[in-house]
Amino acid sequence: MRFFDWLSGRKSASAPWAETTPPAPPSLPKADPPPVQVDRFAAFMPWILQWETVFLKGHYGDDKYVRVERDPDDPGGTTKYGIDYRSHPHVDIANLTKDQATDLYHTEWIKADCAAMPSKYGEVYFNARVNCGSGRAYALSAAAPTDPAQYIQAQRDFYARLAEARPVDVKYLKGWDNRLDDLVKWLHISS
């Protein structure tokens, strides 16, 4: 069962990651997925999708009108729901659904072990993975290994340096800052 289907109670074909857990012994009740990891991911996913989903004009919030982005200045290439071709060359980006994007994000959340990180820090780290890549997210963690506010500042500093080094990215700088401002508010992070 895919994560998004499990979360919404829908029945569907099993996702490959869902079948990796062996069944519980018959004498014990079947265990649910780890509640901390599922709850934090499920709580954070709407925020990620809010920032990563672009709708056709006049259709905000209608999943039938999610736009495929083809920004020639975006090194990630074709993007939908924030899932880009460069990071996911095996995915049919143009026909990606919200459920499939959520499953991909869930796989990345687990791979990064965000649930094992302190509350708020895991979400800040995951946002950086989504927005500027796993390698950059890891590098930023060296500047702020435990403090979400310091991590966000390190991410802001990175974006400023990036826009300076690559002038075509200046057009994204205000959006990156707005996203981080919103993350601070959403997670109630004090500086």
C-alpha positions as CSV (number, residue, x, y, z in Angstrom):
1,M,0.0,0.0,0.0
2,R,1.4,3.4,-0.9
3,F,1.9,5.9,1.9
4,F,-0.6,8.4,0.5
5,D,-3.2,5.7,0.2
6,W,-2.5,4.4,3.7
7,L,-2.8,8.0,5.0
8,S,-6.1,8.6,3.2
9,G,-7.5,5.1,3.9
10,R,-7.7,4.2,0.2
11,K,-6.9,0.7,-1.1
12,S,-4.3,0.3,-3.8
13,A,-1.5,-1.8,-5.1
14,S,1.4,-2.1,-2.8
15,A,4.4,0.1,-3.3
16,P,7.8,-1.5,-3.3
17,W,8.9,0.1,0.0
18,A,5.7,-1.1,1.7
19,E,6.5,-4.7,1.1
20,T,10.0,-4.7,2.7
21,T,8.6,-5.3,6.3
22,P,8.1,-9.0,7.0
23,P,4.6,-9.9,8.4
24,A,4.3,-10.1,12.1
25,P,4.1,-13.6,13.7
26,P,0.6,-14.9,13.8
27,S,0.3,-14.7,17.6
28,L,1.1,-10.9,17.7
29,P,-1.1,-8.2,16.2
30,K,0.2,-6.6,13.1
31,A,2.2,-3.5,13.9
32,D,1.3,-0.2,12.3
33,P,4.0,1.9,10.7
34,P,6.1,3.9,13.2
35,P,3.7,6.6,14.4
36,V,6.4,9.3,14.9
37,Q,7.8,9.0,11.4
38,V,4.4,8.8,9.7
39,D,2.9,11.6,11.8
40,R,5.7,14.1,11.2
41,F,5.9,13.3,7.5
42,A,2.1,13.5,7.1
43,A,2.0,16.8,9.0
44,F,4.8,18.3,6.9
45,M,3.8,17.1,3.5
46,P,1.0,19.7,3.0
47,W,3.5,22.5,3.6
48,I,6.0,21.0,1.1
49,L,3.2,20.6,-1.6
50,Q,2.0,24.1,-1.0
51,W,5.4,25.5,-2.0
52,E,6.2,22.9,-4.7
53,T,2.9,22.8,-6.6
54,V,2.2,25.2,-9.3
55,F,-1.4,25.4,-10.7
56,L,-2.7,26.9,-13.9
57,K,-4.0,30.4,-13.4
58,G,-7.5,30.4,-12.0
59,H,-7.3,26.8,-10.7
60,Y,-5.4,27.1,-7.4
61,G,-5.9,23.9,-5.3
62,D,-7.4,21.8,-8.2
63,D,-5.1,18.8,-8.7
64,K,-6.5,18.4,-12.3
65,Y,-4.7,21.7,-13.2
66,V,-1.2,21.2,-11.8
67,R,1.3,22.7,-14.1
68,V,4.4,21.0,-15.4
69,E,7.2,23.6,-15.1
70,R,9.8,23.8,-17.9
71,D,12.0,26.7,-16.7
72,P,15.1,26.8,-18.9
73,D,17.0,28.5,-16.0
74,D,16.2,25.7,-13.5
75,P,19.1,23.1,-13.5
76,G,16.6,20.5,-12.3
77,G,14.8,20.6,-15.6
78,T,11.1,19.6,-16.0
79,T,9.4,19.7,-12.7
80,K,6.0,18.9,-11.2
81,Y,5.0,18.9,-7.5
82,G,8.7,19.8,-6.9
83,I,9.9,16.5,-8.4
84,D,12.5,17.3,-11.0
85,Y,13.9,15.3,-13.9
86,R,17.5,15.7,-12.9
87,S,16.9,14.1,-9.5
88,H,14.4,11.6,-10.8
89,P,15.3,10.6,-14.4
90,H,13.2,7.4,-14.1
91,V,10.0,9.3,-13.4
92,D,7.5,10.5,-16.1
93,I,7.4,14.0,-14.7
94,A,4.7,15.3,-17.1
95,N,2.2,12.6,-16.0
96,L,3.2,12.5,-12.3
97,T,0.3,12.5,-9.9
98,K,0.1,14.0,-6.4
99,D,0.0,10.5,-4.9
100,Q,3.2,9.5,-6.8
101,A,4.9,12.7,-5.8
102,T,4.0,12.0,-2.1
103,D,5.3,8.5,-2.4
104,L,8.6,9.8,-3.8
105,Y,8.9,12.4,-1.0
106,H,8.1,9.7,1.6
107,T,10.9,7.5,0.2
108,E,13.3,10.5,0.5
109,W,12.1,11.3,4.0
110,I,12.9,7.8,5.1
111,K,16.2,7.7,3.2
112,A,17.3,10.9,5.0
113,D,16.1,9.5,8.3
114,C,14.4,12.8,9.1
115,A,12.1,11.3,11.7
116,A,15.2,10.4,13.8
117,M,16.2,14.0,13.8
118,P,14.9,16.4,16.5
119,S,11.5,17.9,15.8
120,K,11.7,21.0,13.6
121,Y,15.3,20.2,12.6
122,G,14.2,17.2,10.5
123,E,11.6,19.3,8.7
124,V,14.1,22.1,8.1
125,Y,16.6,19.6,6.8
126,F,14.0,17.9,4.5
127,N,12.9,21.2,3.1
128,A,16.5,21.9,2.1
129,R,16.8,18.5,0.5
130,V,13.6,19.2,-1.5
131,N,14.6,22.8,-2.4
132,C,18.3,22.6,-3.0
133,G,19.3,18.9,-3.1
134,S,20.5,16.2,-0.7
135,G,24.2,17.1,-1.1
136,R,23.6,20.8,-0.3
137,A,21.2,19.9,2.6
138,Y,24.0,17.7,4.1
139,A,26.6,20.4,3.6
140,L,24.4,22.9,5.4
141,S,24.0,20.6,8.3
142,A,27.7,21.1,9.1
143,A,27.1,24.8,9.6
144,A,24.2,24.1,12.0
145,P,24.2,20.5,13.2
146,T,21.4,20.9,15.8
147,D,19.7,24.3,15.6
148,P,16.9,24.8,13.0
149,A,17.2,28.6,13.1
150,Q,20.9,28.5,12.4
151,Y,20.3,25.9,9.6
152,I,17.8,28.3,8.0
153,Q,20.3,31.1,8.2
154,A,23.0,29.0,6.6
155,Q,20.5,28.2,3.8
156,R,19.7,31.9,3.3
157,D,23.4,32.6,3.1
158,F,23.9,29.8,0.5
159,Y,21.1,31.3,-1.6
160,A,22.6,34.7,-1.5
161,R,26.0,33.3,-2.6
162,L,24.3,31.3,-5.3
163,A,22.5,34.3,-6.7
164,E,25.7,36.3,-6.6
165,A,27.7,33.6,-8.4
166,R,24.9,32.7,-10.9
167,P,23.1,35.9,-11.7
168,V,20.3,34.1,-13.5
169,D,19.2,32.8,-10.1
170,V,18.5,36.3,-8.7
171,K,14.9,35.9,-9.9
172,Y,14.5,33.0,-7.5
173,L,16.0,34.8,-4.4
174,K,12.9,36.5,-3.1
175,G,10.9,33.3,-3.5
176,W,13.5,31.3,-1.6
177,D,13.5,33.9,1.2
178,N,9.7,33.9,1.3
179,R,9.7,30.1,1.6
180,L,12.2,30.1,4.5
181,D,10.2,32.9,6.2
182,D,7.1,30.8,5.9
183,L,8.9,27.7,7.2
184,V,10.0,29.6,10.3
185,K,6.4,30.7,10.9
186,W,4.9,27.3,10.2
187,L,7.3,25.5,12.5
188,H,7.3,28.3,15.1
189,I,11.1,28.6,15.1
190,S,12.5,31.5,17.1
191,S,15.8,33.0,16.3
